[in-house]
Amino acid sequence: MDNKVSNQIGHEIYQFLAELYPFCRSITGHGVRETLKGIARHVPVKMHEIPSGTEVFDWVVPQEWNIQDAYIKNKKGERIVDFMQSNLHVVSYSQPIHTTMALEELKPHLYSLPENPDWIPYRTSYYKESWGFCLTHRQLMAMKDEEYEICINSTLESGHLTYGEYIIKGETEEEILISCHTCHPSLCNDNLSGIAVTTFLAKTLSGRSLRYSYRFLFIPGTIGSITWLALHETQAFTITNGMVVTGVGDPGPLTYKKSRQGNAGIDRAFTHILKTSGLEHDIIDFFPYGYDERQYCSPGFNLPVGCFMRTPHGEYPEYHTSGDNLTFVQPQSLEESLICCERALNILERNKTFLSQNPKCEPRLGKRGLYRAIGGQSEGARREMAMLWVLNFSDGMHSLLDIAERSGLEFESIDKAAESLEEHGLLKEVS
């Protein structure tokens, strides 16, 4: 696949991300449904509703939370904190409340960032009955010692956990899982970028002739993957590779976190494309914290699922704040991330093993039109070197990815060389 970033598709991804930005997402509720409806305008994602109270391993699907409005008013009746201005102003899953209280009584329910006084923090209280407001530290410091009217017009009642699923059938029943989380409100990198890039990845693969089947999951973090695994325990073991896509719109270096297995096909594919990309990158080993890869990689499943991102969570100051906004993500980063995902999946799709039909010494390439008539052309030299590597290691035991790793050449070059050699009867695929 082409490495070139044009920014055209990046701007399309960015525009889609901007459309989803206003929705107040949480682990349940209408914001998630509206987000899935937005995704459905691009790919036919199916919406699933799991009732509150459903037991999923050691967890229980929680009550559904929805919010209509929230504010803090001063004694003049002015909204000094307003949910309508930013849905980050309310602690997610806050219980409904409408009362008045003094500043000292209110302060334990107020959250700010003294180190970044102009940003609103993102806070949640999913599994503990509570309520609260998030505000800039400048807003907090400006609050006077007086009575305030506080209102959180929310509901917390039996409903559903909602997730989206889109399946593309390939030649085999073996599946590649692509998962992203849909539970964050107006946070662009974490994780509207993951939702948007995953949606466009699904669009890219739709209609193609594919070796593997693909399962795209748009789920709330943690409880969503646990719920899907609990309800599809047997089916989960058809997953032969997978990745969680998150935080792929910031300007930082590309990062791949390996699966718990450490040497799965997806791990090798991402390692290879990053090492040969010429782009700044980092490859990190699995650790049991982060995103939904830790559920897919839990010991009872140990699925080969890694995590693709740019700057890891918590390692950029905008993380989980209002600083993670539409100015923080970049079309170029979004497109570059999409290309990396496409290239990694292309390796999984195209990684075959061949047997040379001329194993005793090199075959004569010139008479087959596979060798330059005149030497000294660098492009032709690279092409020929790729063919020589493929011919030498096509012994029925080395895959094309094995050869690419051993040679240091890009997988795409090795793949094209194998295709040419197969067309000329010099290779035969090993089933």
C-alpha positions, 0 to 999 in steps of 0.5 A, spaced: 500 500 500 502 507 498 505 510 504 504 517 501 499 522 505 495 526 501 491 529 506 484 528 502 482 522 506 485 525 512 480 531 511 474 527 510 476 523 516 477 529 520 470 532 518 466 526 520 470 526 527 467 534 527 460 531 526 461 527 532 464 531 537 458 535 540 455 528 542 455 527 550 457 520 550 458 515 556 458 508 557 451 508 555 445 512 553 443 516 547 450 519 545 452 512 544 446 511 539 447 518 536 454 516 534 453 509 532 447 512 527 453 517 525 457 511 523 451 508 520 452 513 514 458 510 512 458 503 514 452 499 515 453 498 523 448 494 527 446 496 533 446 491 539 442 493 546 444 489 552 439 490 558 441 493 564 443 488 570 445 482 565 451 479 568 457 479 564 463 475 568 464 478 574 461 485 572 454 487 571 451 491 565 450 498 569 443 502 569 443 507 563 445 514 564 442 520 560 443 527 561 439 533 558 442 539 562 446 541 568 449 548 571 451 552 577 448 559 578 451 564 582 446 569 586 445 573 580 442 567 576 448 567 572 450 560 569 457 560 571 458 553 569 454 550 563 453 543 560 450 546 554 457 550 553 461 543 554 459 536 556 465 535 560 462 540 565 459 534 568 462 528 571 459 522 567 454 518 570 452 524 575 446 522 579 440 528 578 440 533 583 437 540 584 438 544 590 442 550 593 449 550 597 454 554 600 461 554 596 464 550 601 459 545 601 460 545 593 467 544 593 468 537 594 464 536 588 468 541 583 474 538 579 479 543 576 486 542 573 491 547 577 496 546 572 492 547 566 487 553 568 484 554 562 482 546 561 476 543 563 478 536 566 474 529 564 471 525 570 467 519 571 463 516 576 460 510 573 460 505 578 459 509 584 453 513 586 456 520 586 455 527 582 460 533 580 462 538 576 468 539 572 470 547 570 477 550 569 481 552 575 480 560 573 472 559 573 473 555 580 478 561 583 473 566 581 467 563 585 465 567 591 463 565 598 456 565 596 450 560 595 449 557 589 444 553 585 446 547 582 442 542 577 444 536 574 438 534 570 440 527 568 436 520 569 439 513 571 435 507 570 434 501 567 435 501 560 441 498 555 448 498 554 449 499 546 454 497 542 455 497 534 458 491 530 459 491 523 462 484 519 465 483 513 465 476 510 472 473 507 474 467 504 475 464 511 471 464 517 477 466 521 476 473 523 480 479 524 478 484 530 478 491 529 475 495 536 475 502 538 471 505 544 465 509 544 464 512 551 468 518 551 464 525 550 467 531 547 474 528 547 477 528 539 483 524 540 481 519 545 477 517 542 473 520 536 480 519 532 479 511 533 472 511 532 473 515 525 479 512 523 476 505 524 470 507 520 474 509 514 478 503 515 471 499 515 469 503 508 476 501 505 475 494 506 468 494 504 467 491 497 474 488 497 475 480 496 478 478 502 482 472 505 479 473 512 473 476 515 473 482 519 469 484 525 468 491 527 466 493 534 464 500 536 463 499 544 464 502 551 471 501 554 472 496 559 464 494 560 463 493 552 469 488 551 467 484 557 460 484 555 461 482 548 466 477 550 461 474 555 456 473 550 460 471 544 465 466 548 466 461 543 465 465 537 471 469 540 476 464 538 475 465 531 479 471 532 486 470 529 488 477 529 486 484 532 487 491 534 484 496 538 484 503 535 485 509 539 488 516 540 490 516 532 489 523 531 495 527 535 501 529 532 505 524 536 509 518 533 506 512 531 505 507 537 504 499 537 503 496 543 504 488 542 498 483 544 500 479 550 502 473 546 508 478 543 509 475 537 502 474 533 501 476 526 498 482 528 504 484 532 509 482 527 505 486 521 505 492 525 512 492 527 515 491 520 511 496 517 513 501 522 520 499 522 520 500 514 516 506 514 521 511 515 516 515 520 518 516 528 515 510 532 515 506 538 513 499 539 512 497 546 510 490 550 504 488 552 502 490 559 495 489 563 493 496 563 490 501 557 484 500 553 480 494 551 486 490 549 487 488 556 480 484 556 481 481 549 488 479 552 486 476 559 488 469 560 482 466 559 482 468 552 489 470 550 487 473 543 492 476 539 490 483 539 494 489 540 493 496 540 495 501 535 495 509 537 500 515 537 502 518 543 500 513 549 494 515 554 496 520 559 503 522 556 500 528 553 497 534 557 491 534 553 489 527 555 482 527 558 481 534 558 478 540 554 485 541 551 483 534 547 479 538 542 478 539 534 485 543 534 489 538 537 487 532 532 490 533 525 488 531 518 495 528 516 495 524 523 489 521 521 490 519 514 497 517 516 494 512 522 489 509 517 494 508 512 498 504 517 492 500 519 491 498 512 498 496 511 498 492 517 492 488 514 495 488 507 500 484 510 496 479 514 492 478 507 497 477 503 502 473 507 503 467 504 508 461 503 511 459 497 515 453 494 521 455 489 520 450 482 527 451 481 530 450 488 537 448 485 541 454 484 538 461 481 533 460 475 535 465 469 531 471 470 533 475 464 530 470 459 524 471 463 524 478 462 525 479 470 532 482 470 535 488 467 538 488 461 542 494 463 545 495 470 546 501 475 538 502 475 537 503 483 529 501 482 531 495 478 536 493 483 531 493 489 526 489 485 531 484 483 534 483 490 527 482 492 526 477 487 533 473 489 530 473 497 524 470 495 527 465 491 532 463 496 527 463 502 521 460 498 523 453 501 515 451 503 517 453 510 518 461 510 512 466 509 513 472 505 513 476 512 519 472 514 523 474 508 521 481 509 523 481 516 530 477 514 531 481 508 529 488 511 525 490 505 518 492 505 513 487 505 510 490 499 516 489 495 517 482 497 509 481 495 510 484 488 516 480 487 513 473 489 507 475 485 512 476 479 515 470 480 509 466 481 506 468 474 512 466 471 512 459 474 518 459 478 513 459 485 508 455 487 504 457 493 504 452 499 497 451 502 
